[in-house]
Amino acid sequence: MTRTLALLDKPNRSSFGLTPLAVEERGGVRVLGLAPASVHRGRGLDDRQVQELISGGHALATEISIPQDELSSDTVALWLGEAFAERAEKLNLPTAPLPTVSHRADGGRFFLGPAESMYPYLEYWTNAAFRRFRAESDSSVRRNIAALMDWVLPNRAESLAAKWISAPDPDRELLMQIRTFARDRDPEALRVDHEKLLSSSDALADLRLVVFTGGTGVKRGDLAQRFAKQFALDVTTFRKPIANRVDPQAINLGEKEVKQLLMDRGQAAVDTSPLGLALEALRSTSYFRKVLVVDGLRHHAIRDTLRWLQPRKLVIVGVTVDSILRRQRVIARGEDPDLLFGHKTEREIPQLTVEADRQIAETAPESELRELFDALQA
Amino acid sequence: MALSTIASLVGVAVLAAVVGVTYRLFRKSDRHVPPLRFGHAFPHPKDLVADPVGEAYAVLTGTAGLGPRMPQKSSVVWEAERQLGIDPAKRPVYTFVGCLHPALGRIGFIVSEGWFGREPHGVSRCDTGGLAGRIGGFSFLDQREAVAALVELSHKPSLPWEKHLLAEVHSAFGQFRQYLTGDPPKPSCYRDVRQKCIDEVRRTREGLDRRLWTWEARGFAEIAVGDVEAVAIAPEAWKELSALLDGEIPSGVNFLIGRVGATGTHHFSEDGVVAAFESRSA
């Protein structure tokens, strides 16, 4: 059992950020979540010092028990302050679907996970806010968005550009930036960079996604591949990033055991960071035609994340098959259909299929796939 | 009574001025010693109900200075100060030479030589509070050893302590940067009780506390905004301070702001902190 003691760099209720944390494990104190360059600052901390940091206004007390003997050293706390959430909601700038398990602390709540999976929440919220900022014509709303971005990743180029262009005195703001986050930059070069960024668009804004959902036994993957091949499109799967996390020793396991392992890891990845998993899948292949086929949607959290990312077009396809045939296929693979369909990674699929933009049978003719492709281009 | 009080105050003031002038003359005459900066993390975590951001804001806007603090473990500090000849009515501000402590405080000031030169008290080759109280790594000493070490390891500001510091850093770490970044010293490099403590910690515990070898400097002057060369500040603390400053940041102060990323959190701009202590442009 691991016990969290404190979130270091006490986060504010107006903030959406990441903090390191102090935990008690096996009778000792460990500081988690520091980047390699800062690890030395957490060495040798003991419980008394943690309590002093709390009482001195440097850290926020948390008393959470985590049912794990040891958290990885890159675990951070993704912090969502109450005031930030309210302001973001008013500006219609919600966060991406958050991890499943949250913990409360004074002024907000937090989520634990690897920095690599948690950081995208800040990065992509900033991207979304910046996209909205550029599209917004009301200057007071633009100022509010820029001010809110300052409570997320104030060092990001997007945050700096938004703050600069919406500042009452942009020249003064530029000088402020040069003395803080843009140190050693030339003011003129920084101004040009801001202008370029403000007139550019992000990659997701041009991307069209067709996402296939369907449970084990519907041959969803085959249909996705057939569609991609017919229109010469790139394909990515959620399986790929999950498989990358599986221990190489799993190679020695049988097909059935590997599938079970992948399902368990996949569920854990969704619970920890739906955004992280969605982005891993999207990034795991290059898409030259700005159209990407995504295979293997199994969770509402992932679907909602893909929607939240606001690609140019998103079409969700539910693959259907006769239920008896599906059961027979699963049995033929030596698996118990009732047990398999009851797994957390299968449970949401029937509803996702019903709610999909289109339902297509696994045997759909080329003409039907052509219709789907046309819908994607519309 | 009044006359004797005035005479005492004048005496103290004259003495402080003499010490300060002597210190400045020494610094000017020695071209081989690079300027050393002092690190002051605040409020000290032992200050209860403290607001580090509010206090930084007050100093940076010139509405307050950082003065001496009442210690929590007062008996330990009073004893250390008594040994060091400090009048309880006029206590110093404590800083570390080339180091921001305590660990994982949200804000630290990197303070110029000018602060120390105004009214220096002295320097010691380790954290005197820890030594006098036999806390942490100093717990291996007995009371007699600790008291003797406190005197032995402390220097008056008029002595060429900076040369001693640099020589010690050279022999214990090789490079000043290693001292700045908190690397542990080489084995068997100290010829005083610190070595005994280091050896004992290495034998019995996991981590070495750098307060065993990080030099401490004490000055009677308050730290004012003009003394602050740089502010090392953690990412969340910066968000709060930035909102308070509202675009008005004092000239001459660099902000060494931490950041977050996919590899974790950089508590401060770590390269910036090292550069600020190393006398390069911060």
Chai-1 contact restraints between the chains, C-beta under 6 A:
chainA,res_idxA,chainB,res_idxB,connection_type,confidence,min_distance_angstrom,max_distance_angstrom,comment,restraint_id
A,L8,B,L104,contact,1.0,0.0,6.0,A-B,restraint_1
A,D9,B,R106,contact,1.0,0.0,6.0,A-B,restraint_2
A,D9,B,A234,contact,1.0,0.0,6.0,A-B,restraint_3
A,D9,B,E236,contact,1.0,0.0,6.0,A-B,restraint_4
A,P11,B,E236,contact,1.0,0.0,6.0,A-B,restraint_5
A,N12,B,E240,contact,1.0,0.0,6.0,A-B,restraint_6
A,S15,B,K239,contact,1.0,0.0,6.0,A-B,restraint_7
A,G17,B,E236,contact,1.0,0.0,6.0,A-B,restraint_8
A,L18,B,V260,contact,1.0,0.0,6.0,A-B,restraint_9
A,L18,B,T265,contact,1.0,0.0,6.0,A-B,restraint_10
A,P20,B,T265,contact,1.0,0.0,6.0,A-B,restraint_11
A,G33,B,G264,contact,1.0,0.0,6.0,A-B,restraint_12
A,G33,B,T265,contact,1.0,0.0,6.0,A-B,restraint_13
A,L34,B,G264,contact,1.0,0.0,6.0,A-B,restraint_14
A,L34,B,T265,contact,1.0,0.0,6.0,A-B,restraint_15
A,A35,B,T263,contact,1.0,0.0,6.0,A-B,restraint_16
A,A35,B,G264,contact,1.0,0.0,6.0,A-B,restraint_17
A,A35,B,T265,contact,1.0,0.0,6.0,A-B,restraint_18
A,A35,B,H266,contact,1.0,0.0,6.0,A-B,restraint_19
A,A37,B,H266,contact,1.0,0.0,6.0,A-B,restraint_20
A,A37,B,E270,contact,1.0,0.0,6.0,A-B,restraint_21
A,S38,B,H266,contact,1.0,0.0,6.0,A-B,restraint_22
A,S38,B,H267,contact,1.0,0.0,6.0,A-B,restraint_23
A,S38,B,E270,contact,1.0,0.0,6.0,A-B,restraint_24
A,H40,B,G182,contact,1.0,0.0,6.0,A-B,restraint_25
A,R41,B,A103,contact,1.0,0.0,6.0,A-B,restraint_26
A,R41,B,L104,contact,1.0,0.0,6.0,A-B,restraint_27
A,R41,B,H267,contact,1.0,0.0,6.0,A-B,restraint_28
A,R43,B,G207,contact,1.0,0.0,6.0,A-B,restraint_29
A,G44,B,G207,contact,1.0,0.0,6.0,A-B,restraint_30
A,G44,B,D209,contact,1.0,0.0,6.0,A-B,restraint_31
A,L45,B,A103,contact,1.0,0.0,6.0,A-B,restraint_32
A,E52,B,P45,contact,1.0,0.0,6.0,A-B,restraint_33
A,E52,B,K46,contact,1.0,0.0,6.0,A-B,restraint_34
A,L53,B,P45,contact,1.0,0.0,6.0,A-B,restraint_35
A,S55,B,L48,contact,1.0,0.0,6.0,A-B,restraint_36
A,G56,B,P43,contact,1.0,0.0,6.0,A-B,restraint_37
A,G56,B,P45,contact,1.0,0.0,6.0,A-B,restraint_38
A,G56,B,D47,contact,1.0,0.0,6.0,A-B,restraint_39
A,G56,B,A50,contact,1.0,0.0,6.0,A-B,restraint_40
A,G57,B,A50,contact,1.0,0.0,6.0,A-B,restraint_41
A,G57,B,D51,contact,1.0,0.0,6.0,A-B,restraint_42
A,G57,B,P52,contact,1.0,0.0,6.0,A-B,restraint_43
A,H58,B,P45,contact,1.0,0.0,6.0,A-B,restraint_44
A,H58,B,G105,contact,1.0,0.0,6.0,A-B,restraint_45
A,H58,B,R106,contact,1.0,0.0,6.0,A-B,restraint_46
A,D74,B,G264,contact,1.0,0.0,6.0,A-B,restraint_47
A,A115,B,A262,contact,1.0,0.0,6.0,A-B,restraint_48
A,A115,B,T263,contact,1.0,0.0,6.0,A-B,restraint_49
A,A115,B,G264,contact,1.0,0.0,6.0,A-B,restraint_50
A,E116,B,A262,contact,1.0,0.0,6.0,A-B,restraint_51
A,Y119,B,A262,contact,1.0,0.0,6.0,A-B,restraint_52
A,W151,B,K239,contact,1.0,0.0,6.0,A-B,restraint_53
A,N155,B,R259,contact,1.0,0.0,6.0,A-B,restraint_54
A,M176,B,G247,contact,1.0,0.0,6.0,A-B,restraint_55
A,T180,B,F255,contact,1.0,0.0,6.0,A-B,restraint_56
